[in-house]
Amino acid sequence: MSQFARSVFTRWRALSPASQFLFGASSGLAAYRVWNRRQQHSDSSSHSPNSDSTDPSKQKVVLGSETLLNPHKGVSRVDQAQLIFDGEPEKSKNGIRSLRTKGTPWFALAIFDGSIGREASSFLRNSFLDLMGGALSEILKEDNKSNRTSLIEEAMRGLYVAADGLITHETVEALQKAYSSGTHREKFIFAATEVVAVARAASGALLGVFDADEKKLYVANVGEARAVLGRPRKTARGKTIYDIHVLSVDHTLDNPDEVTRLLAAHPNEPDLLRELFAADPERRTTRAFGDARMKWSRERQKWLHETALSDAPSDECRTPPYITVEPSMTTIDIQSGDVLVMASHGLFECLTNEEVVGLVGVWLEEGHADKPILSNKQPTPAPEQTEQTEPLPIEAVDAPTRMTLPELLLTIKPVERVDLAVTLTENKTHYSKWPAFKKRFVCTTFPNSAVHLIQNALGGAHGELLALNLANGLRGNAQVRDDISMHVVFFE
């Protein structure tokens, strides 16, 4: 039994017999959600009203980082980092996971980027790679390399559809069966509230699967998390620069192809973009897990409104579904020295693709990959069996009341944008979120390239901007800052 399955089973047993009956054997997601809500309520009630957890000024920004050395054949190093502004990792809308399997060619990594609530991304980071590992194991049993590419792509695409079906449809169908069987009204309403909360939340997911035997990387994405690969090459003068390969698609209204797709699917709704997207600032993406109000039929929404205290169908939501979970897929052959950055929207709203790869190049050029690892625990070796990594070790960073920076973010040299080892094609010389600040970067002493990217995303050489971005006074303002989750992968 997988770790996730054991967790759900344990929490399932903690439910009352009536709740177990209500959800049914196929509704582990709903049971998981209910248990978590009860546990959070229990935890919060155990704290006094004057505790630090209820005082925003006492809360902390947290930064977790870890380095995996030689985690899999063909991969020399993975730097991971997660910056969370809400003070508690479990409350973040973002998630980060990796799956490493000894004796097989697979190495998988994922980023989960929540946009509406955190329930959908929480479910995904607890189960998504576990399900992917099972699908890859089945492919390996066939031992048919002639069509391995199509099998992997099919498995990845099927995983997205199946996981969204569980979040969005299967639990509601279980509710309908429970209602038809005459379940007690009070128990039904309690369960329905929980199920609807999970289904209406929304999250993107970026999945990368590396096949070490074939030296191929498969990328699937839904939402606005991004995968960018840098490929080194020597110039005529012997300098190393990186060519940029974008391996994901932004599923937002800034993408003309997504706008065209939506309008073509709903030709009689010319005001669709304004009514359903612009009116809801939390809805940033055109493809997502969950966001069920944009997927459920009007009949299902009406039933939930009449029986389960859900909102009535919106007058603007005329011909759902509008949101899809169909992933964009990219496959690329991996070469020696390639560097892959997979990160949530919070990184790429501050830095361009070229800047991200160029900053990793600077970090490598300074020799930081050869420095001792600074982490809460020893570098993770290749595992003895299939496993899903635990959440990143978290270092608490006190929200600065003075204009000082955490020790791990000390710098050793300034880096000008024009000196990055890439060809800059975008003239974005200032931070788009802070246009008063021209981009001036630094190379950090901390031997983790993901932390190096986070520092430069939040201010770089502008120490006052970095301090303000980490300060408590800006907490919760997504227009100023967003959680950042990231993998940086170095291929042999």
N, C-alpha and C positions, 0 to 999 in steps of 0.2 A: 504494500500500500504506500502511495506517495506521501510526502510530507504534507502537501495540501489536503489530500484525502483524509489523512489521519487527523488533521486539524479540524476539518469540517465534521468528521465523525465524533470527535471529542465534544465539540460544541453542540452538535446535534443531541447528544445524550443529556446535555445540560438543560435542554428545553423540556417543557412539560409534555406529558403524553398527548394532551389536546393539541398543542402546537405541532408536534410531530405528525399527528394525523392530518392536521389542516394542510401542511405543506406537501406531504407526500414524499415518497422516496426520491423522486426526480428533482426536487426543489432544494438542493443543498445551498444554492445561492441565497435564497430567502432565509433559510435557517441561519446561515452564516451572518447575514445582515442583522437579524433580530438579536442574535447572541451578542454581536458587537455593540449594538445600541444599549442592551441591558448592562453589558460590562462597562461601557463608558459612563452610564448613569451611576452605576455602583462606585466606579472610581471617583467620579466628581463629587458624589455625596460624602465620600470619606475625607474630603479636604475641607478645611475651615474656610469661611467666606473671606478671610484675610490672607489666605495663602498666596504664594507667588503665582500659582497657576491661574488665578482670577484677576491678577493685576497686570495689565498690559505693559506697564513700565518696568515690571520685573521679568518679563519674558525674554527669551534669548533667540537670536539668530543662530542657526546651527549649520555647520559645514562638515560633511562626512567625506572622507577620501580613503581610497584603498588602491594598492597596486598589485596586480596579479603577474607574476613572473613565469614565463614559459607555461601558460595555462593549458596549451594544447599544441599539437603538432602544427607547425606553420605559423604560430603566433608567438612572438618573443615577449610581448608585454601588453598589458591592458591597464591604463590608468582610468579610474572611476572617481567621480565626485558628485555630490548632491548638496546644493545650497537651498536651505529651507527658511522662509521668512516667518512662518507661523509658529515656530518654536518647538514643534513636535513632528517627527517624521511621519507618524501615522496619520496626521491631519493634512499632510501635503496632498495636493492634487496630482503630483508627479510621482513616478516610480521608476526604479532601475533594477534590472535583473540580468544575470547571465547563467547559462546552462552549459556545463562541461561534462563530457562523457568519455571515459577512458575506454580504449579498445574500439572506438567508432570514429569516423571522420568528422563528426559534427561538433561545431562550436557555435552556440547561439547567444545573441545579446538582444536586449529589448529596452526601449524607453516608452513609458506611458505618460501621456501629457493630458491631464484632465482640463476640461474647459467649463463644464457646468457641474458644480459639486465635486465630491471626491469619491463617491460610492463606486462608480464604474471603474475608475482607474485603480481603486483599492482591490476590487475583485480581479482585475486583469493581472496586477502584479503578484497576486497570490496564486494564480492558476494558469496563466497563459503559457509560460514556457514549459510547465509540467505537461500540458496537453501537447505542445509542440514536440517535446522529447518522445512522447509515445508515438506520434505520427512518424517521426524520423526512424524510430526503431522498426516500425512496420516496413518502411521503405528498404531498410538494410536487409531485412529477411528475404526480400525478393532477389537481392544480389544481381540486379540487372542494370549495369552501368550504361547501357545503350540508351535508355530513356530516363536516366536518373534526374536530369534537369527538369523534365516535364513533371515527374512525380513529386519532386520537391516543391515546385511552383504550385502544383495542384494541392499539395498538403498545406502549404502556407495560406493559400486563398481559402481553402476549406476551413482552416482554423479560425480565420477572421469571421466567416459567416456563422460557424457553429457557436463561437463564444458570444457573438452578438445575439444570436437566437435565444441563448440561455438568459442573457440579461434582459432582453426586450420582450420576448414572447412566451417562453415556456413557463415562467413563474406566473404570468397572468393567466395562462391556460389552466394552471393548477388552481388558481383562485376561482376561476369560473366553475371548475369541477366541484370544489369545496362548497361554493355557494349553492350549486344545484343539489348537493347532497344534504343541505339543511344544516350546515355548520352553525353553531351558536353565533348570533349576530355580533356580540362584543368581541369575541375571538377573531371573527372574520374581519371586522373593521381594523383591529390592531394589525393583523397580518397584511391586509391590503395596503395600509399606509406605508408599511416598510417596503413592500414589493414595488409600489409605485415610485417611492423615493429612489430606489436603485435604478429602475428602468428609465426614469426621467433624467438622471445624471448623464453626463457625456464625457467621453475620453477618446483621445487618439492613441494609436500604438504604432511604433516603429520597430520592426523586427529584422535582424540580420542573422543569416545562417551561413557559416563558412564551412565548405566542404574541403577538408585538408587533402583528400586523395586527388581530387580534380583541380584543386586550387581555384575554386570558384566561390564568389560571394553572392548570395541571394538576399535581396532587400525588398521588404514589403512595407507599405506605410498607409495609414489612414490618419488624416489630421494635418498638423503643421510642425510636428517634430521632423528633424531633417538629418539626412546622412550625406556626408561629403567626403570624398576620397582624394588624397593628395598623392601624386605619383612623381617621385624625384627623377630628375634628369640633369645631365651636365651641359652647361653652355659651352660655347667655343672657348671661353676664357677659363674654363674649369670650375665655374661656380655652380653650386647645386641650387636649382629652382624646382618648384613643384607645379605640375599641371593639375588642374581642378576637374574632378568628375563628380557631378551632382547625381546622387543615386535615389533621390526621393522626389516627390511632387507635393507642393504646398496645396492643400485642399481648402482654399479660402476664396473669398470674393475678389481678391487681388489677382487671382489666376483666371485669365479670360476663358480658358477652356472649361473651367468649372461653371462659370457664368453661362456660357453657351449651352452646356449640358443641362443645367437646371431649367433654363428658359425653353429649350427644345422639348423637355419632358412635360412642361406645364405651359403650353402655348397660350392658353386663355387666361393667364394670370400675369399681365404685364407689370404689375406692382409687387410681384413676389419678393424681390430682393429687399425692397423697402419695408414691406409689411412683416416679413418673417425673419429677416436678418438684421437690418439696420435698427429695428425697433427693440431688439434684445442684444445689448452689448456683450452678454456672456456667450452668446452663440457666435463663435469665431470661425467655425469650420463647416464645410459643406459635406464632409464625410466623417463619421464618428461611430464609436460604439455607444449604445444607449440613445439618449435624446429621443425617447420613445414618442413624445408628443408630435414629433415630425415624421414618425413612421407608422404609428397605430392608425388603423382605419377610423373614420369618424364614428362608426358604429361601436367600435371597442372603446373609444374615448367616452362616448355617451353612456355606455354601460358602466364604466368605471365611475363616472360622475354620479350616476343614479344609485349605485350600490356601494361604492367604496370611498365616497367623499373626495374624489379627485376633481380637478378643475373641469369645467365644461369645455367642449371643443371650441377652439378659437374660430371666429368668423372668417379670419384670414387663412386658416388651415383648411382649404377646400378640397384638395385632391392629393392627400398623402399617399405614399411616402415621398418626402422631399430629400431626406438625408439617407445616404447609403453607407454600407460598410465595405463595399467592394474596394480592395486595396490596389494601389499602383504597385507594379512589380518591375524590378530591375535586376539583371544578372551581369556580373563583370568578372573577367579573369583577373586573378590577383598576381602581381609581380613582386619580386623581392624589394623591400624598402617601402612598400605602400603604407600609407597611414590613413586610417578611417576615423572620422569623428561622427558619432551619433549623439545628438543632443536635442533637448526639448526647445520649445519656442523661445524660452527666456534667454537663451544664448544668442540665437540668430536674429532677434529683434534689436540686439545691440551691436553685433559684428556681422560683416558680410562673409560669404563662403570663402572668399579669397583671404580675408584677414584671419579667419580661423585657422586655415591650413598654414598660412604664412607664419603665424605666431607659434604653431607647433614646430615649424622648421627652425625658428629662432631658438626655441627651447632645446631642440636637438643639437643645434650648432654650438650652443654654450656648454654642451656636455652634461646636462642635468640628468640624462637617462643613466649615466654611469655612477651617480651619487647614491649613498646609502638611503634606503627607504625609511621615511618617517611616517609611521602609522600607529594606530592603536594596537595592531597585532602584526605578526610576522607576515611577509608576503605569502600569498596563498599559492602553494604548489599544485601541480596537477593532481586531481583527486584520484582515489582508488576505485571509485564507482560513480555512476551517474548521480549527480546532485544538482540541486538548485541553490545558488548562493544565498546566504542569509543577508538581511538588510545591512547596508554599509555601516561600519563603525562610525559613530558620530562624535565629533569634537564640538563642545559647546563654545560659542564665541559670544562673550558679553556684548550686548548692544552698546556701542561706545557713547558715553556722555561727553567725553572730550574728543577732540579731533585727533585721535590716535588709532592705529591700525593693529589688528591681531599680529602676533609675532610671526606666524606662518606666512604672512603676506609681505614680508620685507622684500625689497628689490635690490638688484645688483647693478642694473644698467638700464638707461632709457633706450627705447627703440622707436625710431620714427616710422611712420606708416610706409613711406616710400622705400624703406630699407628691407621690407619683408621679402622673403624669397619666393615671390609669386608675381605674376603679371596682373597688375591692378587695372581692371576694366570699368569698375564703378567708381564714380567721383563722390564717394560718401566720406568726406574728410572730417565731418563732425558727427557726434553721436546723435542719431535721429530723435532719441527721447530727451536728450539734453543738448539742444542745438547751440547753447552758449559755449560748449566745450569742444574744442578741436581734438581729434583723436591723437593721443600720444601714449604709446605703449611702454611696457616695461618687461623685463625678464626676471622672474622671481627666483628666490633661493630655494623654494620648496620643491623637492624632487618629484613632482606629480604634474604632468602636463595639463590635466583637466583643471586643477586648481589655478594654474598659470592662466588658462583661458578665462576662468571666472573672474579673476582679478582684473584682467584687461577688459572684459565685458562691462564691468561695473565702474570703471573710471580710469584704469591704467595708471599713468603717471600723475593723474589729478588726484592726489591724496584726499583732498577735501570732498570730492565727488564720491570717491569710494567709501569714505567714512560716513557720509550722509546716506548712501545706499544701504549701509549696514546698520544705520541708526534706527532706534525704536520709533522715532517720530514719523517715519514714512510707512509704518507697518500697514499692510492691508491694501495699499494703493497699487493695484496692478498696472495702472498707467505709468507708474514710476519704476516698478521692478516686478519681476516674476520669478518664481522658483526655477532653479536650473538643475537639470539632471543630465549626466553625460558619461559616455564611454569614449576613450581614445585608444585605438587598437593599432599596434605596430606589428606588421607582418614580416616574417623572416625572408 
